[in-house]
Amino acid sequence: MSISFIFRRLKEKIKGGIIDRILRFFRPAIRYCKHVLDLYLYLKKCPHEKNKILLTMVPVHGNIGDQFIKLAEYNFFQKYIKDRTVDVVSGALLTSKNSWILHFFKKYYSLVIIQGGGFLGTLWPYEEKNFRSIIKVFHNKRIIIFPQTVFYDDENELNTARKIYRKCKNMSVFIRDESINFTREKLLAGLNIPVFNVPDIVLSLNYSEHSTEQNGLLFCLRHDKEKVSDDKAINRIQSLCKQNGYSLKLTDTVVNHDVEEDNVKKECENKIAEFQKSKLVITDRLHGMILSVIAGIPCIALNNISKKVQGVWNLWLKDRISYVYFAENADVIDEVLINKMISMGTQKYNPEIFDEYWDIIGENVGTEQNRTEQNRTEQNRTEQNRTIIYINSLCQVH
């Protein structure tokens, strides 16, 4: 009887039993401790703060729109950040419950960049709480918030946030939609924090150079607290499309599993392929609309609760992208509009139309770079040539 056979039988006995349940209970904690140790050993090898950038609040969750933001930010770093190291740390690590890790990080970074997205405000309280914990600790550092949407529906929470922002000594904020007005007039009014209006950074990508054959219509619809579209109206549109002989596919920009760093590109490519294969996209997702744009596919867009879809369309797409139609509500979508949009066919998207805005972000990052230029040695210049190091939600260094 071989040793492997004995171990296999033991494993079969343990599996599903109380020992197995105990091991599964403690496994996340053991893995967490291991990765924290990995992180500690990694940072101990690094010089303190002089030339390192921390990108945080990046997702591991299944929102593919947020994963596209991360992908676009990586491309941005490759273009605009030279001779520096960017450490990427997920929002699942730097949380309000892990404040000791935040303080440990503090001495290693001169610039903190907050991932773009739509989590600032009261819509997503968990993310907002973690974000506040980060800027409380790093308030004396240079902080740049990449293109965001801001939404508050609670005056007390707004006032609490203002108190935290007031302590920041050197912050720049980039807003991607019409919440720029609220940000300037309410959230950051009277504070010495510059606010810039720029597009969603995913618009810096281009997936329109493809020869994919289009078949049917794609409905990319949300099913969360930001949904405002009426189900009856959506059902009417889908029935109308079927009556006109169009096949339908239903999708969302959210998948039901976490997206590990090694799979980000694959998940994004799989999702954009759904858009490339469609004659028309009907969506109430901001990144449903944006993925249509960068894939060169006609799109009818509906709003969400924070009105970021309308805001991005008004500011950046209405006068630049002819193949996106914003519908005030689902009732205005009829057979004539659907056929008109389909007749446009596939389009070529040119992301260079927004280059001036990426340059503005780059200049803000570069300003901080210039301040640290004199502190770098020739050795640092060689070792830190546009390096991006990913540290995942459990601190595992890649």
C-alpha positions as CSV (number, residue, x, y, z in Angstrom):
1,M,0.0,0.0,0.0
2,S,1.6,3.3,-1.1
3,I,2.0,6.4,0.9
4,S,0.0,8.4,-1.7
5,F,-2.9,5.9,-1.4
6,I,-2.9,6.4,2.4
7,F,-3.0,10.2,2.1
8,R,-5.7,10.0,-0.5
9,R,-7.9,7.9,1.8
10,L,-7.2,10.3,4.7
11,K,-8.2,13.2,2.6
12,E,-11.5,11.5,1.6
13,K,-12.2,10.8,5.3
14,I,-11.5,14.5,6.2
15,K,-13.4,16.0,3.3
16,G,-16.8,17.2,4.4
17,G,-16.2,16.3,8.1
18,I,-15.7,18.6,11.1
19,I,-11.9,18.8,10.5
20,D,-12.5,19.9,7.0
21,R,-14.9,22.6,8.2
22,I,-12.4,23.8,10.8
23,L,-9.6,24.1,8.2
24,R,-11.9,25.9,5.8
25,F,-12.9,28.3,8.6
26,F,-9.3,29.2,9.4
27,R,-7.9,29.1,5.9
28,P,-8.7,32.8,5.0
29,A,-7.0,34.0,8.2
30,I,-3.9,31.9,7.6
31,R,-3.7,33.1,4.0
32,Y,-4.2,36.7,5.1
33,C,-1.4,36.5,7.7
34,K,0.9,34.9,5.0
35,H,0.2,37.7,2.5
36,V,0.6,40.4,5.2
37,L,4.1,39.0,5.9
38,D,4.8,39.0,2.1
39,L,3.8,42.6,2.0
40,Y,5.9,43.5,5.0
41,L,9.0,41.9,3.5
42,Y,8.4,43.6,0.1
43,L,8.1,47.0,1.6
44,K,11.1,46.6,3.9
45,K,13.3,46.2,0.8
46,C,12.0,49.5,-0.6
47,P,13.3,53.0,0.0
48,H,11.1,55.3,1.9
49,E,8.6,57.4,-0.1
50,K,11.0,59.4,-2.3
51,N,9.9,58.0,-5.6
52,K,7.0,55.6,-5.1
53,I,3.4,55.9,-6.0
54,L,0.5,54.0,-4.3
55,L,-2.6,53.3,-6.4
56,T,-5.4,52.0,-4.2
57,M,-9.1,51.4,-4.0
58,V,-8.6,49.2,-7.1
59,P,-11.3,46.4,-7.3
60,V,-11.1,42.7,-7.1
61,H,-14.9,42.4,-7.3
62,G,-16.8,41.4,-10.4
63,N,-17.7,44.9,-11.8
64,I,-16.1,44.7,-15.2
65,G,-16.5,48.5,-15.7
66,D,-14.3,49.0,-12.7
67,Q,-11.8,46.5,-14.1
68,F,-11.7,48.4,-17.4
69,I,-10.9,51.5,-15.3
70,K,-8.0,49.7,-13.8
71,L,-6.8,48.5,-17.2
72,A,-7.0,52.1,-18.5
73,E,-5.1,53.4,-15.5
74,Y,-2.3,50.9,-16.1
75,N,-2.0,52.2,-19.7
76,F,-2.0,55.7,-18.4
77,F,0.9,55.0,-16.1
78,Q,2.9,53.4,-18.9
79,K,2.5,56.6,-20.9
80,Y,2.8,59.3,-18.3
81,I,4.8,58.0,-15.4
82,K,8.4,57.3,-16.1
83,D,11.3,56.3,-13.8
84,R,8.9,55.6,-10.9
85,T,7.3,52.5,-9.2
86,V,3.6,52.2,-8.9
87,D,2.4,49.8,-6.2
88,V,-1.2,48.7,-6.8
89,V,-3.2,47.8,-3.7
90,S,-6.8,46.7,-3.7
91,G,-9.6,48.4,-1.7
92,A,-10.1,45.0,0.0
93,L,-6.8,45.5,1.8
94,L,-6.7,49.1,2.8
95,T,-10.0,49.2,4.7
96,S,-11.1,51.1,7.8
97,K,-10.7,47.9,9.8
98,N,-7.0,47.6,8.7
99,S,-5.9,51.1,9.8
100,W,-2.6,49.7,11.1
101,I,-1.7,48.7,7.6
102,L,-2.5,52.2,6.4
103,H,-0.1,53.7,8.9
104,F,2.5,51.2,8.0
105,F,2.2,52.2,4.3
106,K,2.4,55.9,5.0
107,K,6.2,56.2,5.1
108,Y,6.7,54.4,1.9
109,Y,4.8,56.6,-0.6
110,S,5.0,60.2,-1.6
111,L,2.0,60.1,-3.9
112,V,-1.3,58.3,-3.4
113,I,-3.7,57.8,-6.3
114,I,-7.3,56.8,-5.7
115,Q,-8.8,54.5,-8.4
116,G,-11.5,56.2,-10.6
117,G,-15.1,55.1,-10.5
118,G,-18.4,56.0,-8.9
119,F,-18.0,55.2,-5.2
120,L,-17.5,58.7,-3.6
121,G,-20.6,59.6,-1.6
122,T,-23.5,57.8,0.0
123,L,-24.4,55.3,-2.7
124,W,-21.7,52.9,-1.7
125,P,-21.0,53.5,2.0
126,Y,-18.5,50.6,2.4
127,E,-16.2,52.1,-0.2
128,E,-16.7,55.6,1.0
129,K,-15.8,54.6,4.5
130,N,-12.6,52.9,3.3
131,F,-11.8,55.9,1.2
132,R,-12.1,58.2,4.2
133,S,-9.8,56.0,6.2
134,I,-7.1,56.3,3.5
135,I,-7.2,60.1,3.2
136,K,-7.3,60.5,7.0
137,V,-3.9,58.7,7.2
138,F,-2.4,60.2,4.1
139,H,-3.7,63.8,4.4
140,N,-0.2,65.2,4.6
141,K,0.8,63.4,1.4
142,R,0.1,64.3,-2.3
143,I,-3.3,62.7,-3.2
144,I,-4.8,62.5,-6.6
145,I,-8.4,61.2,-7.1
146,F,-8.8,59.8,-10.6
147,P,-12.0,60.5,-12.6
148,Q,-14.9,59.9,-10.3
149,T,-18.7,60.4,-9.8
150,V,-19.8,62.1,-6.6
151,F,-23.2,61.5,-5.1
152,Y,-24.5,62.5,-1.7
153,D,-28.1,62.4,-0.5
154,D,-27.4,62.9,3.2
155,E,-26.4,66.3,4.5
156,N,-24.8,64.9,7.6
157,E,-22.6,62.6,5.6
158,L,-21.7,65.5,3.3
159,N,-20.6,67.6,6.3
160,T,-18.5,64.7,7.7
161,A,-16.8,64.3,4.4
162,R,-16.0,68.0,4.1
163,K,-14.2,67.9,7.5
164,I,-12.0,65.1,6.3
165,Y,-11.2,66.8,3.0
166,R,-10.4,70.0,4.8
167,K,-7.4,68.3,6.4
168,C,-5.8,67.4,3.1
169,K,-2.8,69.5,2.3
170,N,-2.1,68.6,-1.3
171,M,-5.0,67.0,-3.1
172,S,-6.3,67.2,-6.7
173,V,-9.7,65.8,-7.7
174,F,-10.9,64.7,-11.2
175,I,-14.6,64.4,-11.9
176,R,-15.9,62.6,-15.0
177,D,-19.5,63.9,-15.2
178,E,-21.8,66.7,-14.2
179,S,-21.3,66.0,-10.5
180,I,-18.4,68.4,-11.0
181,N,-20.9,71.2,-10.1
182,F,-21.9,69.6,-6.8
183,T,-18.2,68.8,-6.0
184,R,-17.2,72.4,-6.5
185,E,-20.2,74.1,-5.0
186,K,-20.9,71.7,-2.1
187,L,-18.4,69.0,-1.3
188,L,-15.2,71.1,-1.7
189,A,-16.6,74.6,-1.6
190,G,-14.1,77.0,0.1
191,L,-11.4,74.3,0.4
192,N,-8.1,74.7,-1.3
193,I,-8.5,71.6,-3.5
194,P,-8.4,72.0,-7.3
195,V,-11.2,70.1,-9.1
196,F,-10.9,69.2,-12.8
197,N,-13.5,67.9,-15.2
198,V,-12.2,65.1,-17.4
199,P,-13.8,62.1,-19.2
200,D,-14.0,58.6,-17.7
201,I,-10.5,57.1,-18.2
202,V,-11.9,54.0,-20.0
203,L,-12.5,56.4,-23.0
204,S,-8.7,56.3,-23.5
205,L,-9.0,52.7,-24.7
206,N,-9.8,51.6,-28.2
207,Y,-11.4,48.3,-29.3
208,S,-13.1,49.5,-32.5
209,E,-10.3,48.0,-34.8
210,H,-12.0,44.6,-35.3
211,S,-13.7,42.6,-38.0
212,T,-16.3,40.9,-35.9
213,E,-19.6,40.0,-37.5
214,Q,-22.5,41.6,-35.7
215,N,-25.6,39.6,-34.9
216,G,-28.6,40.7,-32.8
217,L,-29.0,43.3,-30.1
218,L,-27.4,43.4,-26.7
219,F,-29.3,44.5,-23.6
220,C,-26.8,45.5,-20.9
221,L,-28.9,46.3,-17.9
222,R,-28.2,46.8,-14.2
223,H,-30.0,45.1,-11.3
224,D,-28.7,47.0,-8.3
225,K,-29.6,50.1,-6.3
226,E,-28.7,52.5,-9.1
227,K,-31.4,51.1,-11.5
228,V,-34.2,53.5,-12.4
229,S,-35.5,52.0,-15.7
230,D,-39.0,50.5,-15.5
231,D,-39.1,46.8,-16.1
232,K,-42.4,47.0,-18.1
233,A,-40.8,49.6,-20.5
234,I,-37.8,47.4,-21.0
235,N,-40.0,44.3,-21.6
236,R,-41.9,46.4,-24.2
237,I,-38.6,47.3,-26.0
238,Q,-37.4,43.7,-26.0
239,S,-40.8,42.4,-27.4
240,L,-40.6,45.1,-30.1
241,C,-37.1,44.0,-31.1
242,K,-38.2,40.3,-31.3
243,Q,-41.2,41.3,-33.4
244,N,-38.8,42.9,-35.9
245,G,-36.8,39.7,-36.2
246,Y,-33.8,40.7,-34.0
247,S,-32.2,38.2,-31.7
248,L,-31.5,39.4,-28.2
249,K,-28.8,38.8,-25.7
250,L,-29.0,39.9,-22.1
251,T,-25.8,40.8,-20.2
252,D,-24.4,43.1,-17.5
253,T,-21.1,44.7,-16.8
254,V,-21.0,42.7,-13.5
255,V,-20.0,39.1,-13.2
256,N,-20.8,36.9,-10.1
257,H,-17.2,36.2,-9.2
258,D,-14.1,38.1,-8.1
259,V,-11.6,39.1,-10.8
260,E,-8.0,38.3,-9.8
261,E,-5.2,40.3,-11.3
262,D,-4.1,37.6,-13.7
263,N,-7.6,37.4,-15.2
264,V,-8.3,41.2,-15.6
265,K,-7.3,41.4,-19.2
266,K,-9.2,38.2,-20.1
267,E,-12.4,39.2,-18.4
268,C,-12.3,42.6,-20.1
269,E,-11.7,41.1,-23.5
270,N,-14.6,38.6,-23.0
271,K,-16.9,41.4,-22.1
272,I,-15.9,43.8,-24.9
273,A,-16.4,40.9,-27.3
274,E,-20.1,40.7,-26.4
275,F,-20.4,44.4,-27.5
276,Q,-18.3,43.9,-30.7
277,K,-20.7,41.1,-31.8
278,S,-23.8,43.2,-31.5
279,K,-25.6,45.4,-34.0
280,L,-26.9,47.7,-31.2
281,V,-26.5,48.0,-27.5
282,I,-29.3,49.2,-25.2
283,T,-28.0,49.9,-21.7
284,D,-28.4,51.8,-18.4
285,R,-24.9,51.1,-17.4
286,L,-22.3,53.9,-17.7
287,H,-19.7,51.5,-18.8
288,G,-22.2,49.7,-21.0
289,M,-22.4,53.0,-22.9
290,I,-18.6,53.6,-22.8
291,L,-17.8,50.0,-23.9
292,S,-20.1,50.6,-26.9
293,V,-18.2,53.8,-27.7
294,I,-14.7,52.2,-27.6
295,A,-16.0,49.1,-29.5
296,G,-17.5,51.3,-32.2
297,I,-21.0,49.9,-31.7
298,P,-24.2,52.0,-31.9
299,C,-25.8,52.5,-28.5
300,I,-29.0,53.7,-26.9
301,A,-28.3,54.8,-23.3
302,L,-30.7,55.2,-20.4
303,N,-30.0,56.9,-17.1
304,N,-29.2,55.6,-13.6
305,I,-30.0,57.0,-10.2
306,S,-26.9,59.2,-9.9
307,K,-27.4,60.5,-13.5
308,K,-23.8,59.7,-14.3
309,V,-24.8,58.2,-17.7
310,Q,-26.5,61.4,-18.7
311,G,-23.7,63.4,-17.3
312,V,-20.9,61.6,-19.2
313,W,-23.0,61.7,-22.4
314,N,-23.8,65.5,-22.1
315,L,-20.2,66.5,-21.4
316,W,-18.1,64.1,-23.6
317,L,-20.2,62.2,-26.1
318,K,-23.1,64.3,-27.3
319,D,-21.0,66.5,-29.6
320,R,-18.3,64.0,-30.4
321,I,-19.8,60.5,-30.8
322,S,-22.7,60.3,-33.3
323,Y,-23.5,56.6,-32.7
324,V,-24.7,57.1,-29.1
325,Y,-28.2,58.2,-28.4
326,F,-29.3,59.2,-24.9
327,A,-32.9,58.4,-24.1
328,E,-34.5,60.5,-21.3
329,N,-36.6,57.4,-20.5
330,A,-37.4,54.0,-21.9
331,D,-40.7,55.1,-23.3
332,V,-39.1,57.1,-26.1
333,I,-37.4,54.0,-27.6
334,D,-39.4,52.8,-30.5
335,E,-39.0,50.9,-33.7
336,V,-37.9,53.9,-35.7
337,L,-35.1,54.8,-33.3
338,I,-33.9,51.2,-33.0
339,N,-33.7,50.8,-36.8
340,K,-32.0,54.2,-37.2
341,M,-29.3,53.3,-34.8
342,I,-28.7,49.9,-36.3
343,S,-28.4,51.4,-39.7
344,M,-25.3,53.3,-38.6
345,G,-23.3,50.1,-38.6
346,T,-19.9,49.7,-36.9
347,Q,-17.8,52.8,-36.4
348,K,-14.2,53.7,-35.8
349,Y,-13.4,55.3,-32.5
350,N,-10.5,57.6,-32.0
351,P,-9.5,58.0,-28.3
352,E,-7.1,60.8,-29.2
353,I,-10.0,63.2,-29.1
354,F,-9.6,63.2,-25.4
355,D,-5.8,63.4,-25.2
356,E,-5.8,66.9,-23.8
357,Y,-7.6,65.7,-20.7
358,W,-5.3,62.8,-20.0
359,D,-2.5,65.3,-20.4
360,I,-4.1,67.4,-17.5
361,I,-4.0,64.3,-15.3
362,G,-0.5,63.6,-16.4
363,E,0.6,67.1,-15.6
364,N,-0.8,66.8,-12.0
365,V,1.1,63.5,-11.5
366,G,4.2,65.0,-13.1
367,T,4.1,68.1,-10.8
368,E,4.7,65.8,-7.9
369,Q,7.3,63.9,-9.8
370,N,9.3,67.1,-10.4
371,R,9.4,67.8,-6.7
372,T,11.1,64.5,-6.0
373,E,13.4,64.5,-9.1
374,Q,16.3,66.0,-7.2
375,N,16.1,63.3,-4.5
376,R,16.6,60.4,-6.9
377,T,19.9,58.7,-7.6
378,E,21.0,57.2,-10.9
379,Q,20.4,53.8,-9.4
380,N,16.8,54.6,-8.8
381,R,16.4,55.9,-12.3
382,T,17.6,52.5,-13.6
383,E,15.7,50.3,-11.2
384,Q,12.4,52.2,-11.3
385,N,11.6,52.5,-15.0
386,R,7.8,52.6,-15.3
387,T,7.4,49.6,-12.9
388,I,3.9,48.5,-11.9
389,I,3.8,46.1,-9.0
390,Y,0.4,44.6,-8.1
391,I,-0.4,43.7,-4.6
392,N,-3.8,41.9,-4.5
393,S,-6.6,42.0,-1.9
394,L,-4.7,39.6,0.3
395,C,-1.4,41.4,-0.1
396,Q,0.2,38.9,-2.4
397,V,3.1,40.5,-4.3
398,H,3.3,39.6,-8.0
